[in-house]
C-alpha cells in the first residue's frame, strides 16, 4: 500500500474487489453496498416537493427513483400532486429566491444609510475645503477622497437595494 496509485492495476483491482464485497447497514437501515467499479448501489431515492398550502409550506412525497444497478427509473405516486408551474423543466428545477423586508426594518435601513450618506458627504467636503491644513495633509487627502466616495456609493447601494426589495 505504500506505493499505491490509481495507475497500479494490481492494487486497484484488489481494492475494488474488496469494495464490491463490502456490505453494511446504513443510517436508514438499508444495506450499503458497491458494484465492481466502486459505485454505491442505491435501492430507492424518495422525491419530495414543497407545496404552498394556506400560506404554509407542506412537504409531500411525489415519487421515487428506483435504481437497479445503473438502470434508474422515476415512478410518480398515483396520488401525488407533482407540480411545475410552467411545465416540466428542461434541466433541473428553477429556483427563485424571494427576499422581503418589513416596512419598519426598511425604514430603519434607509434612515441609517441616509445618515451614512450625509456623514460621508460632510467628510468629503471637509477634506476638500481643508486639504491644505496640516491635520488633513497628515491623513492623506487622496486616500480620504477614495474612502469617502466608496462609502458614499456603499450607502447609496443599501438604499437602492432596500427600496427594490420593499
C-alpha positions in Angstrom: 0.0 0.0 0.0 3.0 2.3 0.4 3.3 2.5 -3.4 -0.5 3.0 -4.1 -1.5 4.9 -7.2 -4.7 4.6 -9.2 -2.5 3.6 -12.2 -1.3 0.4 -10.3 -3.7 -2.1 -11.7 -2.9 -4.8 -9.1 -3.7 -2.7 -6.1 -6.7 -1.1 -7.8 -8.3 -4.4 -8.7 -7.8 -5.7 -5.2 -9.3 -2.5 -3.7 -12.4 -2.8 -6.0 -12.7 -6.5 -5.2 -12.9 -5.8 -1.5 -15.1 -2.8 -2.0 -17.5 -4.9 -4.1 -17.7 -7.5 -1.2 -18.2 -4.8 1.4 -21.8 -4.6 2.8 -23.0 -2.9 6.0 -26.3 -1.4 7.3 -26.6 2.4 6.7 -28.2 5.0 8.8 -31.6 4.4 7.2 -31.4 0.7 8.0 -30.9 -0.2 4.3 -27.8 -2.2 3.3 -25.0 -0.2 1.8 -23.1 -2.0 -1.0 -20.9 -1.2 -4.0 -20.6 -2.5 -7.6 -17.5 -3.8 -9.3 -16.5 -0.2 -10.2 -16.8 1.1 -6.7 -20.1 2.9 -7.3 -22.6 2.8 -4.4 -25.7 0.9 -5.1 -28.8 2.8 -4.1 -32.1 1.0 -3.9 -34.5 3.9 -3.9 -34.5 7.7 -3.6 -37.7 9.3 -2.4 -38.6 12.6 -4.2 -40.3 15.3 -2.1 -41.8 18.6 -3.2 -42.8 21.6 -1.0 -46.2 22.8 -1.8 -47.7 26.2 -0.6 -51.0 25.4 1.1 -52.7 28.2 3.1 -49.5 30.3 3.3 -47.6 27.4 4.8 -45.2 25.0 3.1 -46.0 21.3 3.3 -43.5 18.6 2.3 -45.2 16.0 0.1 -43.8 12.7 -1.2 -44.4 12.8 -5.0 -42.4 9.8 -6.2 -39.3 7.8 -6.1 -36.3 6.9 -8.3 -35.6 3.2 -8.3 -32.1 2.2 -9.3 -31.3 -1.4 -10.3 -27.6 -1.4 -10.9 -27.5 1.7 -13.0 -30.9 1.5 -14.6 -32.8 4.4 -13.0 -36.5 4.9 -13.4 -38.7 7.6 -11.9 -42.0 6.4 -10.6 -44.5 9.1 -9.6 -47.0 8.1 -6.9 -50.6 7.9 -8.1 -51.9 10.4 -5.6 -49.0 12.8 -6.0 -49.6 16.4 -6.9 -46.2 16.9 -8.7 -46.4 20.4 -9.9 -44.2 22.6 -12.1 -45.9 25.9 -12.8 -44.5 26.2 -16.4 -44.3 22.6 -17.4 -41.5 20.1 -16.7 -38.2 21.8 -16.5 -35.7 21.0 -19.3 -32.7 20.6 -17.0 -33.4 20.8 -13.3 -35.8 22.7 -11.2 -35.7 26.5 -11.5 -35.0 28.2 -8.1 -36.5 31.6 -7.3 -35.2 33.4 -4.3 -37.7 35.9 -2.8 -36.5 38.5 -0.3 -39.0 40.6 1.6 -38.0 43.3 4.1 -40.6 44.5 6.6 -41.7 48.2 6.4 -40.2 49.0 9.8 -36.9 47.3 9.0 -36.8 49.0 5.6 -37.3 52.4 7.2 -34.5 51.7 9.7 -32.1 50.7 6.9 -32.9 53.7 4.8 -32.6 56.1 7.8 -29.2 54.7 8.8 -28.0 54.6 5.2 -29.1 58.3 4.7 -27.2 59.2 7.9 -24.2 57.4 6.5 -24.6 59.3 3.2 -24.8 62.6 5.0 -21.7 61.8 7.1 -19.7 60.7 4.0 -20.6 63.8 2.2 -19.7 66.0 5.2 -16.3 64.2 5.4 -15.7 64.7 1.7 -16.5 68.4 1.8 -14.3 68.8 4.9 -11.4 67.1 3.2 -11.8 69.3 0.0 -12.2 72.6 2.0 -9.3 72.0 4.4 -6.9 69.9 2.2 -4.1 72.4 2.7 -4.3 72.3 6.5 -1.7 70.2 8.4 -4.2 67.8 10.0 -5.8 66.9 6.7 -2.5 66.6 4.9 -1.3 64.2 7.6 -4.3 61.9 7.0 -3.6 61.7 3.2 -6.4 63.7 1.4 -6.2 61.4 -1.7 -6.9 58.3 0.4 -9.7 60.2 2.2 -11.3 61.0 -1.3 -11.3 57.3 -2.2 -12.7 56.2 1.1 -15.4 59.0 1.1 -16.5 58.2 -2.5 -16.5 54.4 -1.7 -18.6 54.8 1.4 -21.0 57.2 -0.4 -21.6 54.5 -3.1 -22.0 51.8 -0.5 -24.6 53.7 1.5 -26.4 54.6 -1.8 -26.4 50.8 -2.7 -28.0 50.0 0.6 -30.8 52.4 -0.1 -31.5 51.2 -3.6 -31.5 47.5 -2.5 -33.9 48.2 0.3 -36.2 50.1 -1.9 -36.0 47.4 -4.6 -36.9 44.6 -2.1 -39.7 46.5 -0.4 
